[in-house]
């Protein structure tokens, strides 16, 4: 477990790392989020293969749960190829590229928006990364 607490309405939440077994639940939430968007092109969803890549040791995937229901998730990715590395686009030297990670995607269930979950998940995932290094 990464964190636990209470939302202002008294609902208890738990934050934990997600694994390959959680991917079907993550994909269902991602589909719900995309369907709720007015402009569906404003989010580039991740594929099942991309989530498998992340959960197989190439990043971190965390989720926030209320009563065992996934209400949000965030993915952090360690880039794997030099040719598509965003650090190059940012002008970093080759020696700096090993220090780059991507906070790739955040999804929040439309029913749970307004609780600063994206901001909170950004902190939780970076804290978890620091603990795992």
N, C-alpha and C positions, 0 to 999 in steps of 0.2 A: 504494500500500500504506500502511496506517495503522500496522500493527505486525506483528511476527513474533516467535516464541519457541518455547519447549518446555514442554510440560506435565510434571508430576512423573514420569509414566510414560515420558518420553522421546519422546513423539509431538510432531512439529513442527506448529505452527499458523501461519496467516497470517490477518490481519484486513485487509479491504479494503472500500471503498465498493461497494455493489451498485447495479446499473443496471436499466433496464427489461428487459434480456435475462435477468436473474437471477430475474425474478418467478415463472416456472413452478417453479423450484427452491425458492424461498421458500414458495410455496403448498404444495408437497409436504411440506416440513418442518413447516409450520404444521398441516397435516392430521394428520401423525404425532403431533405434540404434543397436539392436541385428542383424538385417538383414545386416547391414553394416560391422559387425565385420568379420575379416578373421577367427578367432577362436571363434565360438559362445559359447564355454564353458568358455570363459574368463569373462563372466558376468552372475551372477545369478539374473535374473529378478525377480521382485516382482509380486505376484499374485494380482488380483483384491481384494481378501479378505485381503491381507496384507495392501494394500493402504486404504481400508475401516477401518481397525484397526487403522492406523495412523491418518486418518482424523476424527476419532470419539473420539478424545481427548487423544490419546496415543502417541503423537509425533507431529511433524510439517512436513508439505509438502509445499515447496515453488516452484514457477515457474517464469521463465523469459519469457516475451512476447515482441515480436516486431510486431506491427500492429495487435494485437489481436491473433497472432500465438504463441503457446508455443514452445520455442526453447530449453529450458533446464529445468530440475527440480532436486531438492535434497530432500531427506527424512531424518528426524531425528526421532529415535524411543526411547521411554521409555520402557525398557524391562519389561515383565510382569510375567515371571516365574523364580523361583530360579534355577530350574534344568537345564535350557539352558542359564543361565546368563553368558555372556562373562567375566564379572568382576571376577567370580570365577576362570576361566581359567587364568586370569591375576594375580591371587594370592591376590585379595583384600579380606579384612575381610567382614563378613556379615554386619557390621555397615556401611561400605563404599559403599555398593551396591546401596543404595538409591540415591547416587550422580552420578550414571553412566547413560549415554545416548549413543546411537549409531548413528553416522552419517552413515546411512544404505546404501544409493545408490545415485549416481548422474548420470544423463544422459544428454548428449548434442547432439543436432541434428548435424549430420555429416556436414551439410552445414554451421554450425555456430561454428565450432571448431577453436581454435587459438586465442580466445578472453579471455583466462584465466577464463572462466565461472565456472569451478569446484572450483577454488580457491576463486573467488568472492562469489559463493553460500555458501561456507563453512563459510565465514565471515557473510554474510547476515542472514543465518539461526541461527548462534550463537547469533547474535545481537537480532534477533526476540525472541529467547528463553529467553534471559536476560530480555527483555521488558515484556514477558508474565509471568514471575515468580513473 
